[in-house]
Amino acid sequence: MLQVGRVLRSVVTVLAVAAFAGCSSDDTPEPDKNVISVDTMRAALLKAADIGPTWKDPGESAAPAELVSVCGADTAAAAVPGKPSVVSATLSDEGTGGVQSLTQHALVYDDAISSATALATLRAVADACPPSVQKPAKTGDRDEPAYIETAKTTTLGQGAWNGFVTLRNKQYDKAHAATADIAVVALTRDNVLLVDQYAIYRLGKSAASANPDFSNDWQKLVGSTLSRVK
């Protein structure tokens, strides 16, 4: 289970010093065990069948230039920091009472310094999120009733992974009763930054506790991905 709390965030640079005395010139260096490959992360991302029979996978898509909106409301999606290789998967579960979705992005950098820098970039965005936003009804390309959205960012870690989670709750006006809970998770390990967004929307609900299993659900989904990275 993911541990939410204070985690010491640091970047440790290890300098490996080779002793050349007595070594032959044709020695083959061992591969860097602290580098995670694109193939490893592609295999680690969850598929629809890994979650449940009602989940759908829209299939392969091009690597995005943007991730997800960390703060919600009308804020734009965060740009991909730096120049990593990106593998992504988007899954959804749509029903008559609401929708669940999981968006997964694995950003694979050349080194741990780059991934840690990318995490710091996203954390700065999260720390600037307003704690509460009230928006009027919107019409046009995307109709949306008026709502209030709250956001809170907390340090997050599990094993060698560390980062943060921004939890948002969205309450629509009572004339259009609906609620949403969203978790945006950013975790780094070695040269990889994993960015996941899990969201659940419920129709006909107007209470902040409308999704009682939300906390366990997003932690389980993220934890399942992390457990696949060996």
Backbone hydrogen bonds, N-H to C=O, Kabsch-Sander energy under -0.5 kcal/mol:
donor,donor_aa,acceptor,acceptor_aa,energy
3,Q,157,G,-2.0
4,V,2,L,-0.6
5,G,3,Q,-0.6
5,G,155,T,-1.6
7,V,5,G,-0.5
10,S,8,L,-0.6
12,V,10,S,-0.5
13,T,11,V,-0.6
14,V,12,V,-0.6
15,L,13,T,-0.5
16,A,14,V,-0.7
17,V,15,L,-0.6
18,A,16,A,-0.6
20,F,18,A,-0.8
23,C,20,F,-2.3
27,D,24,S,-1.2
33,K,31,P,-0.7
35,V,32,D,-1.4
36,I,34,N,-0.6
41,M,37,S,-1.7
42,R,38,V,-2.6
43,A,39,D,-2.1
44,A,40,T,-1.3
45,L,41,M,-1.6
50,D,47,K,-1.3
51,I,47,K,-0.6
51,I,48,A,-1.4
52,G,48,A,-2.1
55,W,52,G,-1.3
56,K,92,S,-3.2
67,L,78,A,-3.5
70,V,68,V,-0.6
75,T,72,G,-2.3
78,A,68,V,-2.3
80,V,65,A,-2.1
85,S,108,V,-2.6
87,V,106,A,-2.0
89,A,104,Q,-2.1
91,L,102,L,-2.9
92,S,56,K,-1.8
93,D,100,Q,-2.7
95,G,98,G,-2.9
98,G,95,G,-0.6
99,V,201,Y,-1.5
100,Q,93,D,-2.4
101,S,199,A,-2.4
102,L,91,L,-2.6
103,T,197,Q,-2.6
104,Q,89,A,-2.9
104,Q,102,L,-0.5
105,H,195,V,-2.3
106,A,87,V,-3.0
107,L,105,H,-0.6
107,L,193,L,-3.1
108,V,85,S,-3.2
108,V,106,A,-0.7
109,Y,107,L,-0.7
109,Y,191,N,-3.1
115,S,111,D,-1.5
116,A,112,A,-2.4
117,T,113,I,-2.1
118,A,114,S,-2.1
119,L,115,S,-2.2
120,A,116,A,-2.2
121,T,117,T,-1.9
122,L,118,A,-2.0
123,R,119,L,-2.6
124,A,120,A,-1.9
125,V,121,T,-1.3
126,A,122,L,-2.4
127,D,123,R,-2.8
128,A,124,A,-0.8
128,A,125,V,-0.7
129,C,126,A,-1.6
133,V,149,E,-2.5
135,K,147,Y,-2.9
138,K,144,E,-3.5
144,E,138,K,-2.6
147,Y,135,K,-2.0
148,I,171,Q,-2.3
149,E,133,V,-3.0
150,T,169,N,-2.5
151,A,131,P,-1.7
152,K,167,L,-1.8
154,T,165,V,-2.5
156,L,163,G,-2.3
157,G,3,Q,-1.7
158,Q,161,W,-2.0
161,W,158,Q,-2.4
162,N,188,T,-1.8
163,G,156,L,-2.7
164,F,186,A,-2.3
165,V,154,T,-2.4
166,T,184,V,-2.7
167,L,152,K,-2.9
167,L,165,V,-0.6
168,R,182,I,-3.0
169,N,150,T,-1.9
170,K,180,A,-3.0
171,Q,148,I,-2.8
172,Y,170,K,-0.5
172,Y,178,A,-2.2
173,D,146,A,-2.2
176,H,173,D,-2.1
177,A,174,K,-0.9
179,T,202,R,-2.1
180,A,170,K,-2.1
181,D,200,I,-2.0
182,I,168,R,-2.5
183,A,198,Y,-2.7
184,V,166,T,-2.6
185,V,183,A,-0.6
185,V,196,D,-3.2
186,A,164,F,-2.5
187,L,194,L,-2.5
188,T,162,N,-2.8
189,R,192,V,-2.1
191,N,34,N,-0.5
192,V,189,R,-2.4
193,L,107,L,-2.5
194,L,187,L,-3.4
195,V,105,H,-3.0
195,V,193,L,-0.5
196,D,185,V,-2.4
196,D,194,L,-0.5
197,Q,103,T,-2.5
198,Y,183,A,-2.3
199,A,101,S,-2.3
200,I,181,D,-2.3
201,Y,99,V,-3.3
202,R,179,T,-2.9
203,L,97,G,-2.6
204,G,177,A,-2.5
205,K,202,R,-0.6
210,A,207,A,-1.6
214,F,211,N,-1.8
217,D,213,D,-2.6
218,W,214,F,-2.4
219,Q,215,S,-1.6
220,K,216,N,-2.2
221,L,217,D,-2.3
222,V,218,W,-2.3
223,G,219,Q,-2.5
224,S,220,K,-2.0
225,T,221,L,-1.4
226,L,222,V,-2.3
227,S,223,G,-2.1
228,R,224,S,-0.5
228,R,225,T,-1.3
229,V,226,L,-1.5
230,K,228,R,-0.9
